[in-house]
Amino acid sequence: MELEEFFRDAKKVLICGIGNDTRGDDAFGVYVVEKLKEMISNQKVVFLNCGEMPESYTGKIIRENPSHVVFIDAVHFEGKPGEIVLADPEGTLGEAFSTHKMPLKLLVRYLKQYTRAKFILIGAQPKQTGLFVEMSEELRESAERLIKILEKILENT
């Protein structure tokens, strides 16, 4: 699925960055969301920095009543460091959901009981997730590319 196709007919979009900014590449989702938040001023787009516990934001997500929800995170999927994957968060990548407490698959199932939103996971294969290490060059470059793509799409949503 192409991102443009996913966003078609979007009425309200929630972009959820997931990760830990003290664990190297695990900061990917949080980094992307914080940068986009500074760049985009579209009333139809809401940005959430969910940190390591997106499940703590279920009430906010439900209250926003989005038509589309995007989760962005570093996800282990046997790709090359920095490789990006678009996935159904209820699929297998949603089960192996990186280093966080609740599998994304369960979170999305819960949210679907209260919203009619479409969901997508944008994952990046991490290279290093050690404590107090910087984000790798591969992930930073992927983050910048993704930011440019999402900026273009979200400004026109």
C-alpha positions in Angstrom: 0.0 0.0 0.0 1.2 3.4 -0.9 1.0 6.2 1.7 -1.0 8.5 -0.6 -3.5 5.7 -1.0 -3.8 5.2 2.8 -4.5 8.9 3.4 -7.2 9.2 0.7 -10.5 10.6 2.1 -8.8 11.5 5.4 -11.0 13.7 7.6 -8.8 13.8 10.7 -5.3 12.2 10.9 -3.5 11.2 14.1 0.3 10.7 13.8 1.6 8.7 16.8 5.4 8.6 17.3 6.5 5.7 19.5 9.9 5.2 21.0 12.5 6.2 23.5 14.8 9.0 22.7 17.5 7.8 25.0 17.8 4.4 23.2 19.5 5.2 19.9 17.4 4.1 16.9 14.3 3.5 19.1 13.9 7.3 19.0 12.8 7.1 15.3 9.1 7.5 15.8 9.4 10.2 18.4 11.9 12.1 16.3 9.7 12.0 13.2 6.6 13.2 15.1 8.5 16.1 16.8 9.9 17.3 13.5 6.6 17.1 11.7 4.8 18.9 14.6 7.1 21.9 14.0 6.6 21.9 10.2 2.9 21.2 9.7 0.0 23.4 10.6 -3.0 21.6 9.3 -6.1 21.6 11.5 -6.9 18.1 10.3 -3.7 16.6 11.6 -2.9 15.9 15.3 0.6 14.8 16.5 1.2 12.6 19.5 4.5 11.8 21.0 3.5 8.6 22.7 7.0 7.7 24.1 7.3 4.0 25.0 3.6 3.6 26.0 1.2 4.3 23.2 -1.5 2.5 25.3 -1.4 5.4 27.7 -2.9 7.6 24.9 -5.9 5.4 24.0 -8.3 8.0 25.7 -6.8 10.9 23.7 -6.9 8.9 20.4 -10.6 8.0 21.0 -11.5 11.5 21.9 -9.9 12.9 18.8 -12.1 10.6 16.7 -9.7 10.2 13.8 -10.4 8.8 10.4 -6.8 7.7 10.0 -4.1 6.7 12.6 -0.4 6.3 11.8 2.0 4.7 14.2 5.7 5.4 13.6 8.3 3.3 15.3 11.5 1.4 15.1 10.5 -2.2 14.5 12.6 -5.3 14.1 11.6 -7.1 10.8 15.0 -8.5 9.6 15.5 -5.6 7.2 18.6 -3.5 6.6 19.2 -0.8 9.1 17.1 2.2 8.1 14.8 0.2 5.8 11.2 1.4 6.0 8.2 -0.9 6.0 4.5 0.0 5.8 2.4 -2.6 7.6 -1.0 -3.4 9.0 -0.4 -3.0 12.8 -2.7 -6.0 13.4 -0.4 -8.2 11.4 2.8 -9.9 12.4 4.8 -6.7 12.8 2.2 -5.5 15.3 2.9 -8.6 17.4 6.6 -8.2 17.5 6.2 -4.6 18.3 9.7 -3.4 19.2 10.7 -2.9 22.8 7.4 -1.5 24.1 5.1 -3.0 26.7 1.9 -3.7 24.8 1.9 -5.2 21.3 0.5 -2.8 18.8 -1.8 -5.5 17.6 -3.7 -5.5 20.9 -3.8 -1.7 21.1 -5.3 -1.4 17.6 -7.9 -4.1 18.4 -9.0 -2.1 21.4 -9.1 1.2 19.5 -11.2 -0.3 16.8 -13.9 -0.9 19.3 -14.3 2.8 19.8 -13.2 4.4 16.5 -13.8 3.8 12.8 -10.3 4.8 11.9 -8.0 3.2 9.4 -4.6 2.2 10.9 -1.1 1.8 9.5 2.3 1.2 11.0 5.4 2.9 9.5 8.3 0.9 10.8 12.1 1.4 10.4 14.6 -1.4 11.0 16.9 -0.2 13.9 20.6 -0.7 13.9 21.3 0.2 17.5 19.1 0.6 20.5 21.5 0.7 23.4 20.9 3.1 26.3 22.3 6.6 25.8 23.6 6.0 22.2 22.8 8.4 19.3 20.4 7.5 16.5 22.4 5.8 13.7 23.1 7.6 10.5 20.9 5.1 8.6 17.9 5.8 10.8 18.4 9.6 10.8 18.5 9.5 7.0 15.4 7.4 6.8 13.6 9.7 9.3 14.5 12.8 7.2 13.2 11.1 4.0 10.0 10.0 5.8 9.5 13.5 7.2 9.7 15.0 3.6 7.2 12.5 2.3 4.7 12.9 5.2 5.1 16.7 5.1 4.0 16.8 1.4 1.1 14.4 2.0 -0.2 15.9 5.3 0.0 19.6 4.1 -2.5 18.6 1.4 -4.8 16.3 3.4 
